[in-house]
Amino acid sequence: MEFFESAGHVIGVFAGIVGGIAAVCGLIYAFVRWILRQNKQSTDIEALRKHHEDDQAKLKEELCVITYALFAALDGLKQQGCNGAVTQAHTMLQKHINKSAHDQ
């Protein structure tokens, strides 16, 4: 009987050691997964930032074209003799274009 009692004790200690090792391995695995997830997020954020900068540059270029087209339309109306709001908008847009050109 003594053998079974000591064997039970040894099995209990062994199970405790195996459980402790499994817990430590689980913590290490969770930590490694967290690190990998952080690295992936950093990569994803950098890709989004680059995409956002590209979109901003495209929008700025489109806005420039639209502004010049609007100025051309207002200039044409002004040359045809339209006054009032056309002249005021033409002057304001011309000032804006000049200011934007000098700020760059």
C-alpha positions as a Markdown table, in Angstrom:
| # | Residue | x | y | z |
|---|---|---|---|---|
| 1 | Met | 0.0 | 0.0 | 0.0 |
| 2 | Glu | 2.8 | 2.3 | 0.7 |
| 3 | Phe | 3.9 | 2.1 | -2.9 |
| 4 | Phe | 0.5 | 3.2 | -4.1 |
| 5 | Glu | 0.4 | 6.1 | -1.7 |
| 6 | Ser | 3.9 | 7.3 | -2.7 |
| 7 | Ala | 3.1 | 6.7 | -6.4 |
| 8 | Gly | 0.0 | 8.8 | -5.9 |
| 9 | His | 2.0 | 11.6 | -4.4 |
| 10 | Val | 4.6 | 11.4 | -7.2 |
| 11 | Ile | 1.8 | 11.5 | -9.8 |
| 12 | Gly | 0.3 | 14.5 | -8.0 |
| 13 | Val | 3.6 | 16.4 | -8.0 |
| 14 | Phe | 4.3 | 15.4 | -11.6 |
| 15 | Ala | 0.8 | 16.7 | -12.6 |
| 16 | Gly | 1.5 | 20.0 | -10.8 |
| 17 | Ile | 4.8 | 20.4 | -12.5 |
| 18 | Val | 3.3 | 19.6 | -15.9 |
| 19 | Gly | 0.4 | 22.1 | -15.2 |
| 20 | Gly | 2.9 | 24.8 | -14.2 |
| 21 | Ile | 4.9 | 24.2 | -17.4 |
| 22 | Ala | 1.8 | 24.4 | -19.5 |
| 23 | Ala | 0.7 | 27.6 | -17.8 |
| 24 | Val | 4.1 | 29.2 | -18.4 |
| 25 | Cys | 4.1 | 28.0 | -22.1 |
| 26 | Gly | 0.5 | 29.4 | -22.4 |
| 27 | Leu | 1.7 | 32.8 | -21.1 |
| 28 | Ile | 4.7 | 32.8 | -23.4 |
| 29 | Tyr | 2.5 | 31.9 | -26.4 |
| 30 | Ala | 0.0 | 34.7 | -25.5 |
| 31 | Phe | 2.8 | 37.2 | -25.2 |
| 32 | Val | 4.3 | 36.2 | -28.6 |
| 33 | Arg | 0.9 | 36.4 | -30.2 |
| 34 | Trp | 0.4 | 39.9 | -28.7 |
| 35 | Ile | 3.8 | 41.0 | -30.0 |
| 36 | Leu | 3.0 | 39.7 | -33.5 |
| 37 | Arg | -0.4 | 41.4 | -33.4 |
| 38 | Gln | 1.3 | 44.7 | -32.4 |
| 39 | Asn | 3.7 | 44.4 | -35.3 |
| 40 | Lys | 0.9 | 43.7 | -37.8 |
| 41 | Gln | -1.0 | 46.7 | -36.5 |
| 42 | Ser | 2.0 | 48.9 | -36.9 |
| 43 | Thr | 2.4 | 47.7 | -40.5 |
| 44 | Asp | -1.3 | 48.2 | -41.2 |
| 45 | Ile | -1.3 | 51.7 | -39.7 |
| 46 | Glu | 1.7 | 52.6 | -41.8 |
| 47 | Ala | 0.0 | 51.3 | -45.0 |
| 48 | Leu | -3.1 | 53.3 | -44.1 |
| 49 | Arg | -1.1 | 56.4 | -43.5 |
| 50 | Lys | 0.6 | 56.1 | -46.9 |
| 51 | His | -2.7 | 55.5 | -48.6 |
| 52 | His | -4.2 | 58.5 | -46.9 |
| 53 | Glu | -1.3 | 60.7 | -48.0 |
| 54 | Asp | -1.7 | 59.5 | -51.6 |
| 55 | Asp | -5.5 | 60.3 | -51.4 |
| 56 | Gln | -4.8 | 63.7 | -50.0 |
| 57 | Ala | -2.4 | 64.5 | -52.8 |
| 58 | Lys | -4.9 | 63.3 | -55.4 |
| 59 | Leu | -7.7 | 65.4 | -53.8 |
| 60 | Lys | -5.4 | 68.5 | -53.7 |
| 61 | Glu | -4.6 | 68.1 | -57.4 |
| 62 | Glu | -8.3 | 67.7 | -58.3 |
| 63 | Leu | -9.2 | 70.7 | -56.2 |
| 64 | Cys | -6.6 | 72.7 | -58.0 |
| 65 | Val | -8.1 | 71.7 | -61.4 |
| 66 | Ile | -11.6 | 72.5 | -60.2 |
| 67 | Thr | -10.5 | 75.9 | -58.9 |
| 68 | Tyr | -8.9 | 76.9 | -62.2 |
| 69 | Ala | -11.9 | 75.7 | -64.1 |
| 70 | Leu | -14.2 | 77.8 | -61.9 |
| 71 | Phe | -11.9 | 80.8 | -62.3 |
| 72 | Ala | -12.0 | 80.3 | -66.1 |
| 73 | Ala | -15.8 | 80.2 | -66.0 |
| 74 | Leu | -16.0 | 83.3 | -63.9 |
| 75 | Asp | -13.5 | 85.0 | -66.1 |
| 76 | Gly | -15.6 | 84.2 | -69.1 |
| 77 | Leu | -18.7 | 85.5 | -67.5 |
| 78 | Lys | -16.9 | 88.7 | -66.4 |
| 79 | Gln | -15.7 | 89.2 | -70.0 |
| 80 | Gln | -19.2 | 88.9 | -71.2 |
| 81 | Gly | -20.2 | 91.8 | -69.0 |
| 82 | Cys | -21.7 | 90.0 | -66.0 |
| 83 | Asn | -21.4 | 92.2 | -62.9 |
| 84 | Gly | -22.2 | 92.0 | -59.2 |
| 85 | Ala | -21.7 | 88.5 | -57.7 |
| 86 | Val | -19.6 | 87.3 | -60.7 |
| 87 | Thr | -17.1 | 90.2 | -60.3 |
| 88 | Gln | -17.0 | 89.7 | -56.5 |
| 89 | Ala | -16.5 | 85.9 | -56.8 |
| 90 | His | -13.9 | 86.5 | -59.6 |
| 91 | Thr | -11.9 | 88.9 | -57.4 |
| 92 | Met | -12.1 | 86.6 | -54.3 |
| 93 | Leu | -11.1 | 83.5 | -56.3 |
| 94 | Gln | -8.2 | 85.4 | -57.9 |
| 95 | Lys | -6.9 | 86.6 | -54.5 |
| 96 | His | -7.3 | 83.0 | -53.1 |
| 97 | Ile | -5.3 | 81.5 | -56.1 |
| 98 | Asn | -2.6 | 84.1 | -55.7 |
| 99 | Lys | -2.4 | 83.6 | -51.9 |
| 100 | Ser | -2.3 | 79.8 | -52.4 |
| 101 | Ala | 0.5 | 80.1 | -55.0 |
| 102 | His | 2.7 | 82.2 | -52.6 |
| 103 | Asp | 2.0 | 80.0 | -49.6 |
| 104 | Gln | 3.5 | 76.9 | -51.3 |
